[in-house]
Structure formats: structure tokens, C-alpha cells
Amino acid sequence: MKPKHQAAKTSYSVLAYLTFIGLIIAYQLNRERKDPNTTWHIKNMFGLLIGLFAAVWLQNFPVGFYVYWTVVCLWVFSLIMAILGQNKGIPYLSEAFQRWFKFLDQ
């Protein structure tokens, strides 16, 4: 069984993957208690959200369908990793998200 403080950290990480509003709430809650695991997942979800916006923008083209379902599959994988409390993510992309979205560290 996880300690109560660790369970809260994991729940913030999972919350980041639950809609756009969940991402904002997790970001605000993480500002109080800087948890590196939660910050990692917030950055990852922010990158996936940009991918989702790209898929919506491309929806009138055949590639939009594939972008959308790729992002959905990556989102499910990332959500499972957050539930397990791991910082494993999408090969190459998760590490790129960590470098690109430094502004979310604050």
C-alpha cells in the first residue's frame, strides 16, 4: 500500500490526463507541492494535447484520422504509466516534451 502522500502525488499525475480541465487543476495543485513525477506527467499531457489540436486541425485530411488515433493510443499508454507511478512515456516524444515545455516547471 502506498503512503498517503505518495498516493496524492500519483492522483495528481492521473488527474493531468483527465481532460484539459484536469491538466489545469493538476498544474495548479502541483504548484504548491513541487512533485517531479507530476510535473513530468503534466508536460507529457501538454504535448499530447498539442497533438490532439493538430489532429483536429487536420481532420479534413486523411492523415488527421491517423494522427487522432495515434494520439489517443499514446494518451492511454501515458495514463497507464501515471496510474503505475512511472515516468515511462512515449519513446523520444516524452523526453522532447520535457525539454520543450520547461515553462511548466514553475
C-alpha positions in Angstrom: 0.0 0.0 0.0 1.3 3.4 -0.9 1.8 6.1 1.7 -0.9 8.8 1.7 1.5 11.5 0.4 2.6 9.2 -2.5 -1.0 8.3 -3.3 -1.8 12.1 -3.6 1.2 12.5 -6.0 0.0 9.7 -8.2 -3.5 11.0 -8.2 -2.3 14.4 -9.4 -0.4 12.7 -12.2 -3.5 10.8 -13.2 -5.6 13.9 -12.9 -3.4 15.6 -15.5 -4.5 13.1 -18.1 -8.2 13.6 -17.4 -9.4 16.3 -19.9 -8.0 19.7 -20.4 -9.5 20.9 -17.2 -7.8 18.1 -15.3 -4.5 19.3 -16.7 -5.1 22.8 -15.4 -6.1 21.5 -12.0 -3.1 19.2 -11.7 -0.8 22.1 -12.7 -2.3 24.3 -10.0 -2.2 21.7 -7.3 1.4 20.8 -8.3 2.5 24.4 -7.9 2.0 24.1 -4.1 3.9 20.8 -3.8 6.6 20.5 -6.5 6.5 16.8 -7.3 8.8 15.9 -10.2 6.7 12.9 -11.2 3.6 15.1 -11.5 5.5 17.8 -13.4 6.8 15.1 -15.8 3.2 13.9 -16.5 1.9 17.4 -16.9 4.4 18.2 -19.6 3.7 14.9 -21.3 -0.1 15.6 -21.3 0.5 19.1 -22.6 2.4 17.6 -25.6 -0.4 15.1 -26.2 -2.9 17.9 -26.0 -1.0 19.8 -28.7 -1.1 16.6 -30.8 -4.8 16.4 -30.3 -5.2 20.0 -31.5 -3.1 19.1 -34.6 -5.4 16.2 -35.3 -8.5 18.4 -35.1 -6.8 20.9 -37.4 -6.0 18.1 -39.8 -9.4 16.4 -39.6 -10.4 17.3 -43.2 -7.3 15.4 -44.5 -6.9 11.6 -44.4 -3.8 11.9 -42.2 -5.9 13.6 -39.5 -7.7 10.3 -38.7 -4.3 8.6 -38.1 -2.9 11.4 -36.1 -6.0 11.4 -33.9 -5.9 7.7 -33.1 -2.2 7.7 -32.6 -2.6 10.5 -30.0 -5.4 8.5 -28.3 -3.3 5.4 -28.1 -0.4 7.4 -26.7 -2.7 9.0 -24.2 -3.9 5.6 -23.0 -0.4 4.4 -22.6 0.7 7.5 -20.7 -2.4 7.3 -18.4 -1.5 3.7 -17.5 2.1 4.8 -16.7 0.7 7.6 -14.5 -1.5 5.1 -12.7 1.5 2.9 -12.1 3.5 5.9 -10.9 6.2 5.6 -13.5 7.9 8.2 -15.6 7.9 6.0 -18.7 6.4 7.6 -21.7 6.4 7.8 -25.4 9.7 6.9 -26.9 11.5 10.1 -28.0 8.5 12.3 -27.7 8.2 12.3 -23.9 11.8 13.3 -23.5 11.3 16.0 -26.1 8.2 17.3 -24.2 10.3 17.5 -21.1 12.8 19.8 -22.9 10.3 21.9 -24.8 7.9 22.7 -22.0 10.3 24.0 -19.3 7.8 26.8 -18.6 5.5 24.3 -16.9 8.2 23.7 -14.2 7.1 26.8 -12.3 
